[in-house]
Amino acid sequence: MATIKDIAKHLGIAVSTVSKGLNGASDISDDMRQLVLDTAVEMGYASKKLKANTTRKVCILIENMDYENIGQFGYEIIMGFKLSAAHRRWEVSVIPSDLNMQTAEKYDTYMLKNGFSGAFLLGFSLHDDWVKQLNKTTVPTVLLDNYIPINPHVGYVGTDSVEGISLAVNHLYLLGHKKIAFLNGSKNSMVSDERYQAFIQSMTEHGLVPEEGLIEYGYYVPDCAKYHVPGFLENGATAILCASDLIASGVIVELTKRGLRVPEDISVIGFDDLPLATQLTPPLTTVRQDRTDLGKSAFLLLDGLIHKVSVSKMLLRAKFIERNSTATVNAVTAKAAKP
């Protein structure tokens, strides 16, 4: 492992300059500080503070995910992580991320500069700059709902999407639904791809046809429903399975605008079991992700990675929650839906 002297020799500068660059001193230029940090990362440098078995300093980097109040998806995940970290006296910083932040400097450099031992990334896309850099990172890192193969320093935590989608499709099948639409989340996401494959597989296993006109990608916001619900209705859907409760809430609004009753005319299922699910009219049938346990699992996984225990994936079981937004297929709707 590289030392400060090694970095100084490599760059042809004084050891004191390297030390200043690593410790954020103000009496060297920004360009020199950045050069020192980037070189330190490339040479595998780790500070004495990071190597010591003292209080850990880690961060939760969050992007494209709401988390500031209890009704939002990220809130309980962060609370679960913080609760577990508190027992170990870890220092946890929650840091919103954006494109500008990721283009300003490399992921490993940012982590080294700020003295973080590891990170938990929430809401990132596989196309984000920092996620692309995780293929080669040596920083212990945990991703929610995204996976980086091969690198032993990066792990993935999530809920079993295959199980969750299968539970939902089976429920609708038992209620007599055959024309089931699927409004997925965003493209370029591992979890969206998994749920799509799970939907196709589960429909096929039940002898149902996954129709192209009944499958769409949206976004994890209610507003996306208005773009896809009309097409689902035109193609005869009797039930709509959604990749999130937020999407499902938008679907219910759009169906109501068109004079359709949920579940009497069409059934709707969500995914997540946010507090919102019980507040909708009717209360939403959904697939529960235990978000507090996701946060706790992320902590356990990150702790393992920091201690050189290379865990690839940690999946929680999904739980099906039946409420009032699903019912036996409407005979009139089903008849109209036949090809």
LUMNURO-389786 format. One record per residue (C-alpha): x, y, z; residue number from 1; residue in one letter. Coordinates in steps of 0.2 Angstrom, whole numbers, plus 5000, padded with zeros to 4 digits. Layout:
{{X; Y; Z}; NUM; "A"},
...
END
This chain:
{{5000; 5000; 5000}; 1; "M"},
{{5007; 5017; 4995}; 2; "A"},
{{5013; 5029; 5008}; 3; "T"},
{{5014; 5048; 5008}; 4; "I"},
{{5033; 5047; 5003}; 5; "K"},
{{5028; 5036; 4989}; 6; "D"},
{{5016; 5048; 4982}; 7; "I"},
{{5029; 5063; 4984}; 8; "A"},
{{5042; 5053; 4975}; 9; "K"},
{{5030; 5048; 4961}; 10; "H"},
{{5025; 5066; 4958}; 11; "L"},
{{5042; 5074; 4962}; 12; "G"},
{{5036; 5085; 4975}; 13; "I"},
{{5039; 5087; 4994}; 14; "A"},
{{5031; 5076; 5007}; 15; "V"},
{{5024; 5091; 5015}; 16; "S"},
{{5015; 5096; 4999}; 17; "T"},
{{5007; 5079; 4998}; 18; "V"},
{{5002; 5080; 5016}; 19; "S"},
{{4994; 5097; 5013}; 20; "K"},
{{4985; 5090; 4998}; 21; "G"},
{{4978; 5075; 5008}; 22; "L"},
{{4972; 5085; 5023}; 23; "N"},
{{4964; 5100; 5013}; 24; "G"},
{{4977; 5113; 5018}; 25; "A"},
{{4973; 5130; 5010}; 26; "S"},
{{4991; 5135; 5006}; 27; "D"},
{{4992; 5125; 4990}; 28; "I"},
{{4983; 5127; 4974}; 29; "S"},
{{4967; 5118; 4970}; 30; "D"},
{{4975; 5110; 4955}; 31; "D"},
{{4990; 5103; 4966}; 32; "M"},
{{4977; 5097; 4979}; 33; "R"},
{{4967; 5088; 4965}; 34; "Q"},
{{4983; 5080; 4958}; 35; "L"},
{{4989; 5074; 4975}; 36; "V"},
{{4972; 5066; 4978}; 37; "L"},
{{4970; 5058; 4961}; 38; "D"},
{{4987; 5051; 4962}; 39; "T"},
{{4984; 5044; 4980}; 40; "A"},
{{4969; 5035; 4974}; 41; "V"},
{{4978; 5028; 4959}; 42; "E"},
{{4992; 5022; 4970}; 43; "M"},
{{4980; 5014; 4983}; 44; "G"},
{{4984; 5026; 4997}; 45; "Y"},
{{4974; 5025; 5013}; 46; "A"},
{{4976; 5037; 5028}; 47; "S"},
{{4981; 5031; 5045}; 48; "K"},
{{4964; 5037; 5051}; 49; "K"},
{{4955; 5026; 5039}; 50; "L"},
{{4966; 5011; 5043}; 51; "K"},
{{4964; 5013; 5062}; 52; "A"},
{{4950; 5003; 5071}; 53; "N"},
{{4942; 5019; 5078}; 54; "T"},
{{4925; 5027; 5074}; 55; "T"},
{{4920; 5025; 5056}; 56; "R"},
{{4915; 5039; 5045}; 57; "K"},
{{4904; 5034; 5031}; 58; "V"},
{{4891; 5042; 5020}; 59; "C"},
{{4875; 5039; 5012}; 60; "I"},
{{4875; 5047; 4995}; 61; "L"},
{{4857; 5050; 4988}; 62; "I"},
{{4851; 5055; 4971}; 63; "E"},
{{4833; 5055; 4963}; 64; "N"},
{{4825; 5049; 4979}; 65; "M"},
{{4814; 5058; 4992}; 66; "D"},
{{4820; 5055; 5009}; 67; "Y"},
{{4816; 5070; 5021}; 68; "E"},
{{4800; 5064; 5029}; 69; "N"},
{{4792; 5048; 5034}; 70; "I"},
{{4781; 5046; 5019}; 71; "G"},
{{4795; 5046; 5007}; 72; "Q"},
{{4804; 5030; 5000}; 73; "F"},
{{4821; 5034; 5006}; 74; "G"},
{{4817; 5040; 5024}; 75; "Y"},
{{4815; 5023; 5033}; 76; "E"},
{{4830; 5016; 5023}; 77; "I"},
{{4841; 5030; 5030}; 78; "I"},
{{4834; 5028; 5047}; 79; "M"},
{{4837; 5009; 5047}; 80; "G"},
{{4855; 5012; 5042}; 81; "F"},
{{4858; 5026; 5055}; 82; "K"},
{{4850; 5015; 5069}; 83; "L"},
{{4863; 5001; 5065}; 84; "S"},
{{4877; 5013; 5063}; 85; "A"},
{{4873; 5021; 5080}; 86; "A"},
{{4876; 5005; 5089}; 87; "H"},
{{4893; 5004; 5082}; 88; "R"},
{{4896; 5023; 5085}; 89; "R"},
{{4899; 5026; 5066}; 90; "W"},
{{4898; 5044; 5060}; 91; "E"},
{{4885; 5045; 5045}; 92; "V"},
{{4883; 5059; 5033}; 93; "S"},
{{4868; 5060; 5022}; 94; "V"},
{{4874; 5069; 5006}; 95; "I"},
{{4863; 5073; 4991}; 96; "P"},
{{4872; 5070; 4974}; 97; "S"},
{{4869; 5077; 4957}; 98; "D"},
{{4877; 5077; 4940}; 99; "L"},
{{4888; 5092; 4944}; 100; "N"},
{{4895; 5084; 4959}; 101; "M"},
{{4900; 5068; 4950}; 102; "Q"},
{{4908; 5077; 4936}; 103; "T"},
{{4918; 5088; 4948}; 104; "A"},
{{4929; 5074; 4953}; 105; "E"},
{{4931; 5055; 4954}; 106; "K"},
{{4921; 5045; 4966}; 107; "Y"},
{{4937; 5037; 4975}; 108; "D"},
{{4945; 5055; 4976}; 109; "T"},
{{4929; 5062; 4984}; 110; "Y"},
{{4929; 5048; 4997}; 111; "M"},
{{4947; 5050; 5001}; 112; "L"},
{{4947; 5069; 5002}; 113; "K"},
{{4932; 5068; 5014}; 114; "N"},
{{4939; 5054; 5025}; 115; "G"},
{{4925; 5042; 5022}; 116; "F"},
{{4928; 5023; 5025}; 117; "S"},
{{4913; 5018; 5014}; 118; "G"},
{{4897; 5023; 5006}; 119; "A"},
{{4879; 5018; 5004}; 120; "F"},
{{4872; 5024; 4987}; 121; "L"},
{{4853; 5027; 4985}; 122; "L"},
{{4844; 5031; 4969}; 123; "G"},
{{4858; 5031; 4957}; 124; "F"},
{{4857; 5025; 4939}; 125; "S"},
{{4868; 5013; 4931}; 126; "L"},
{{4873; 5027; 4919}; 127; "H"},
{{4879; 5039; 4932}; 128; "D"},
{{4897; 5043; 4932}; 129; "D"},
{{4901; 5037; 4949}; 130; "W"},
{{4892; 5021; 4947}; 131; "V"},
{{4902; 5018; 4931}; 132; "K"},
{{4918; 5021; 4941}; 133; "Q"},
{{4913; 5007; 4954}; 134; "L"},
{{4920; 4994; 4942}; 135; "N"},
{{4937; 4998; 4948}; 136; "K"},
{{4934; 5006; 4965}; 137; "T"},
{{4943; 5000; 4981}; 138; "T"},
{{4931; 5010; 4992}; 139; "V"},
{{4919; 4998; 5001}; 140; "P"},
{{4902; 5003; 4993}; 141; "T"},
{{4884; 4997; 4994}; 142; "V"},
{{4871; 5000; 4981}; 143; "L"},
{{4852; 4999; 4983}; 144; "L"},
{{4844; 4990; 4968}; 145; "D"},
{{4859; 4990; 4957}; 146; "N"},
{{4873; 4978; 4955}; 147; "Y"},
{{4891; 4979; 4950}; 148; "I"},
{{4899; 4962; 4945}; 149; "P"},
{{4916; 4956; 4949}; 150; "I"},
{{4922; 4970; 4960}; 151; "N"},
{{4924; 4962; 4978}; 152; "P"},
{{4923; 4980; 4986}; 153; "H"},
{{4905; 4983; 4980}; 154; "V"},
{{4889; 4974; 4986}; 155; "G"},
{{4870; 4976; 4982}; 156; "Y"},
{{4856; 4976; 4994}; 157; "V"},
{{4837; 4975; 4989}; 158; "G"},
{{4821; 4966; 4990}; 159; "T"},
{{4818; 4950; 4980}; 160; "D"},
{{4809; 4958; 4965}; 161; "S"},
{{4806; 4941; 4957}; 162; "V"},
{{4797; 4935; 4972}; 163; "E"},
{{4787; 4951; 4974}; 164; "G"},
{{4781; 4952; 4956}; 165; "I"},
{{4776; 4933; 4956}; 166; "S"},
{{4766; 4936; 4972}; 167; "L"},
{{4756; 4950; 4963}; 168; "A"},
{{4753; 4941; 4947}; 169; "V"},
{{4748; 4925; 4956}; 170; "N"},
{{4735; 4936; 4966}; 171; "H"},
{{4728; 4943; 4950}; 172; "L"},
{{4727; 4926; 4942}; 173; "Y"},
{{4718; 4918; 4956}; 174; "L"},
{{4705; 4933; 4955}; 175; "L"},
{{4702; 4928; 4936}; 176; "G"},
{{4712; 4942; 4928}; 177; "H"},
{{4721; 4937; 4911}; 178; "K"},
{{4724; 4954; 4903}; 179; "K"},
{{4736; 4961; 4916}; 180; "I"},
{{4746; 4977; 4912}; 181; "A"},
{{4763; 4981; 4919}; 182; "F"},
{{4768; 4999; 4922}; 183; "L"},
{{4787; 4997; 4926}; 184; "N"},
{{4799; 5010; 4933}; 185; "G"},
{{4813; 5019; 4924}; 186; "S"},
{{4823; 5011; 4911}; 187; "K"},
{{4842; 5009; 4914}; 188; "N"},
{{4839; 5002; 4931}; 189; "S"},
{{4844; 4984; 4936}; 190; "M"},
{{4828; 4983; 4947}; 191; "V"},
{{4817; 4988; 4933}; 192; "S"},
{{4825; 4975; 4922}; 193; "D"},
{{4822; 4962; 4935}; 194; "E"},
{{4804; 4966; 4938}; 195; "R"},
{{4801; 4966; 4919}; 196; "Y"},
{{4809; 4948; 4918}; 197; "Q"},
{{4799; 4943; 4933}; 198; "A"},
{{4783; 4949; 4926}; 199; "F"},
{{4786; 4939; 4909}; 200; "I"},
{{4791; 4924; 4918}; 201; "Q"},
{{4776; 4924; 4931}; 202; "S"},
{{4763; 4927; 4917}; 203; "M"},
{{4770; 4913; 4907}; 204; "T"},
{{4770; 4901; 4921}; 205; "E"},
{{4752; 4905; 4924}; 206; "H"},
{{4748; 4902; 4906}; 207; "G"},
{{4745; 4920; 4903}; 208; "L"},
{{4751; 4930; 4888}; 209; "V"},
{{4762; 4945; 4892}; 210; "P"},
{{4756; 4957; 4879}; 211; "E"},
{{4767; 4971; 4872}; 212; "E"},
{{4753; 4983; 4872}; 213; "G"},
{{4751; 4980; 4891}; 214; "L"},
{{4769; 4983; 4896}; 215; "I"},
{{4777; 5000; 4898}; 216; "E"},
{{4791; 5009; 4907}; 217; "Y"},
{{4787; 5025; 4916}; 218; "G"},
{{4795; 5034; 4930}; 219; "Y"},
{{4793; 5032; 4949}; 220; "Y"},
{{4781; 5047; 4950}; 221; "V"},
{{4762; 5047; 4949}; 222; "P"},
{{4762; 5059; 4934}; 223; "D"},
{{4769; 5045; 4923}; 224; "C"},
{{4752; 5036; 4924}; 225; "A"},
{{4743; 5048; 4912}; 226; "K"},
{{4754; 5043; 4898}; 227; "Y"},
{{4751; 5024; 4899}; 228; "H"},
{{4734; 5021; 4907}; 229; "V"},
{{4724; 5026; 4890}; 230; "P"},
{{4734; 5013; 4880}; 231; "G"},
{{4731; 5000; 4894}; 232; "F"},
{{4713; 5003; 4893}; 233; "L"},
{{4712; 5002; 4874}; 234; "E"},
{{4721; 4985; 4875}; 235; "N"},
{{4708; 4978; 4887}; 236; "G"},
{{4718; 4978; 4903}; 237; "A"},
{{4707; 4972; 4918}; 238; "T"},
{{4721; 4974; 4931}; 239; "A"},
{{4737; 4985; 4931}; 240; "I"},
{{4752; 4980; 4941}; 241; "L"},
{{4763; 4995; 4945}; 242; "C"},
{{4782; 4995; 4950}; 243; "A"},
{{4779; 5007; 4964}; 244; "S"},
{{4765; 5014; 4975}; 245; "D"},
{{4768; 5031; 4969}; 246; "L"},
{{4764; 5025; 4951}; 247; "I"},
{{4749; 5016; 4957}; 248; "A"},
{{4742; 5031; 4965}; 249; "S"},
{{4743; 5040; 4948}; 250; "G"},
{{4735; 5025; 4940}; 251; "V"},
{{4720; 5026; 4952}; 252; "I"},
{{4718; 5045; 4948}; 253; "V"},
{{4718; 5042; 4930}; 254; "E"},
{{4706; 5028; 4930}; 255; "L"},
{{4694; 5038; 4941}; 256; "T"},
{{4695; 5053; 4929}; 257; "K"},
{{4689; 5041; 4916}; 258; "R"},
{{4674; 5035; 4926}; 259; "G"},
{{4681; 5018; 4931}; 260; "L"},
{{4680; 5011; 4948}; 261; "R"},
{{4694; 5003; 4957}; 262; "V"},
{{4693; 4988; 4960}; 263; "P"},
{{4675; 4985; 4953}; 264; "E"},
{{4680; 4989; 4935}; 265; "D"},
{{4699; 4987; 4936}; 266; "I"},
{{4711; 4981; 4949}; 267; "S"},
{{4727; 4990; 4954}; 268; "V"},
{{4743; 4984; 4963}; 269; "I"},
{{4758; 4994; 4969}; 270; "G"},
{{4775; 4990; 4975}; 271; "F"},
{{4784; 4996; 4991}; 272; "D"},
{{4770; 4998; 5004}; 273; "D"},
{{4773; 5016; 5008}; 274; "L"},
{{4762; 5025; 5021}; 275; "P"},
{{4753; 5032; 5006}; 276; "L"},
{{4746; 5015; 5002}; 277; "A"},
{{4734; 5015; 5016}; 278; "T"},
{{4728; 5033; 5013}; 279; "Q"},
{{4722; 5030; 4995}; 280; "L"},
{{4704; 5027; 4990}; 281; "T"},
{{4703; 5012; 4990}; 282; "P"},
{{4718; 5007; 5001}; 283; "P"},
{{4731; 4999; 4990}; 284; "L"},
{{4735; 4981; 4988}; 285; "T"},
{{4754; 4981; 4986}; 286; "T"},
{{4770; 4972; 4989}; 287; "V"},
{{4780; 4977; 5004}; 288; "R"},
{{4798; 4981; 5005}; 289; "Q"},
{{4803; 4983; 5023}; 290; "D"},
{{4813; 4999; 5021}; 291; "R"},
{{4820; 4999; 5038}; 292; "T"},
{{4827; 4982; 5036}; 293; "D"},
{{4834; 4987; 5020}; 294; "L"},
{{4844; 5001; 5029}; 295; "G"},
{{4850; 4989; 5042}; 296; "K"},
{{4855; 4976; 5029}; 297; "S"},
{{4865; 4989; 5020}; 298; "A"},
{{4874; 4993; 5036}; 299; "F"},
{{4878; 4975; 5039}; 300; "L"},
{{4884; 4973; 5021}; 301; "L"},
{{4895; 4989; 5021}; 302; "L"},
{{4902; 4983; 5038}; 303; "D"},
{{4907; 4967; 5030}; 304; "G"},
{{4915; 4975; 5015}; 305; "L"},
{{4925; 4986; 5026}; 306; "I"},
{{4932; 4971; 5035}; 307; "H"},
{{4936; 4962; 5019}; 308; "K"},
{{4921; 4950; 5019}; 309; "V"},
{{4916; 4951; 5001}; 310; "S"},
{{4897; 4949; 5000}; 311; "V"},
{{4890; 4951; 4982}; 312; "S"},
{{4871; 4952; 4986}; 313; "K"},
{{4859; 4953; 5001}; 314; "M"},
{{4841; 4951; 4996}; 315; "L"},
{{4826; 4953; 5008}; 316; "L"},
{{4810; 4943; 5006}; 317; "R"},
{{4795; 4952; 4998}; 318; "A"},
{{4778; 4952; 5007}; 319; "K"},
{{4761; 4953; 4999}; 320; "F"},
{{4749; 4965; 5007}; 321; "I"},
{{4731; 4963; 5001}; 322; "E"},
{{4719; 4978; 5003}; 323; "R"},
{{4704; 4984; 4994}; 324; "N"},
{{4711; 4989; 4976}; 325; "S"},
{{4710; 4972; 4969}; 326; "T"},
{{4694; 4961; 4966}; 327; "A"},
{{4688; 4947; 4956}; 328; "T"},
{{4688; 4951; 4937}; 329; "V"},
{{4673; 4961; 4931}; 330; "N"},
{{4663; 4949; 4919}; 331; "A"},
{{4659; 4964; 4908}; 332; "V"},
{{4676; 4971; 4908}; 333; "T"},
{{4684; 4954; 4905}; 334; "A"},
{{4672; 4950; 4890}; 335; "K"},
{{4676; 4967; 4882}; 336; "A"},
{{4695; 4963; 4884}; 337; "A"},
{{4694; 4947; 4874}; 338; "K"},
{{4704; 4948; 4858}; 339; "P"},
END
